[in-house]
Amino acid sequence: TTAGDAVSVEEGELASVDLVVTSRPNPFSANTTLEYSLPAPGSVIVRIVNAQGNVVRTTNTFYQADGRHELAIDRAGLSAGTYFVQVVWNGKMSSHSMVIQ
């Protein structure tokens, strides 16, 4: 998916999972750190989606071990507003809202 593409998820396409996803600080003005814990190893992709449902940033798919992980997010190219961070792990998704001031 490229920046600006709308994300529509058909019901059942991605199962919700109980991943704990947070960001600190939130709200933020320059950068924030996304923190999440994986219950088991697997493929991960992280997307930032704007309030209109458009993917504005995405990572490549990568493999991560189970446990706690951090990902630095720089606001460069993102205007002030509310965004949703989607962490997709092994086809299951958890989302977290973050606010850019």
C-alpha positions in Angstrom: 0.0 0.0 0.0 1.3 3.4 -0.9 0.7 6.7 1.0 -2.7 8.1 0.3 -4.4 4.7 -0.4 -7.6 4.2 1.6 -7.7 1.1 3.8 -10.9 -0.9 3.8 -10.9 -4.1 5.8 -13.6 -6.6 5.0 -15.2 -8.2 8.1 -13.1 -11.2 9.0 -10.2 -10.2 6.8 -8.0 -9.3 9.7 -8.8 -10.8 13.1 -8.4 -8.5 16.1 -5.8 -9.6 18.6 -5.0 -8.5 22.1 -1.7 -6.8 21.4 -0.9 -4.0 23.8 0.1 -1.0 21.7 1.0 2.4 23.2 3.0 5.5 22.2 4.9 7.9 24.3 4.6 10.8 24.4 1.0 11.1 23.1 0.1 13.8 22.0 3.5 14.7 20.5 4.9 17.4 18.3 8.2 16.1 16.9 8.5 12.3 17.5 7.0 9.5 19.6 7.9 5.9 20.4 5.5 3.2 19.6 5.7 0.3 22.0 4.1 -3.1 21.5 4.4 -6.7 22.8 4.1 -9.8 20.6 2.8 -13.0 22.3 4.8 -15.1 19.8 7.3 -14.6 16.9 5.9 -13.6 13.6 5.6 -11.2 10.6 4.9 -7.6 11.5 3.8 -4.6 9.6 3.1 -1.1 11.1 0.8 1.4 9.3 -0.1 4.9 10.2 -3.6 5.8 9.0 -5.2 9.3 9.0 -8.7 10.1 10.2 -10.0 9.7 6.6 -8.8 6.1 6.5 -5.8 6.7 4.2 -2.5 5.0 4.9 0.0 7.8 5.2 3.0 5.7 6.2 3.8 2.0 6.3 6.8 -0.2 7.2 8.0 -3.1 5.2 6.9 -6.5 6.5 9.6 -7.8 8.9 10.0 -10.8 11.3 10.2 -10.1 15.0 10.7 -12.4 18.0 8.1 -12.5 20.8 8.3 -9.9 23.5 8.4 -6.1 23.8 9.4 -3.9 20.8 9.8 -0.2 20.1 9.6 1.8 16.9 10.4 5.5 16.6 7.9 7.6 14.7 8.9 10.9 13.3 6.1 13.3 12.4 8.0 14.6 9.2 5.4 14.8 6.5 2.4 14.4 8.9 0.2 17.4 9.7 -1.4 18.0 13.1 -4.3 15.8 13.9 -5.4 12.3 15.0 -3.9 9.2 13.5 -4.3 5.5 14.0 -1.3 3.2 14.3 -2.1 -0.3 13.1 0.2 -3.1 14.1 -0.5 -6.2 12.0 1.1 -9.4 13.4 0.6 -12.8 11.7 -2.6 -11.5 10.0 -4.1 -10.1 13.2 -4.4 -6.4 13.9 -4.3 -4.0 16.9 -4.7 -0.3 16.6 -3.8 2.7 18.7 -4.7 6.4 18.3 -2.1 9.1 18.5 -2.3 12.8 18.3 0.1 15.1 16.6 0.0 18.7 17.9 
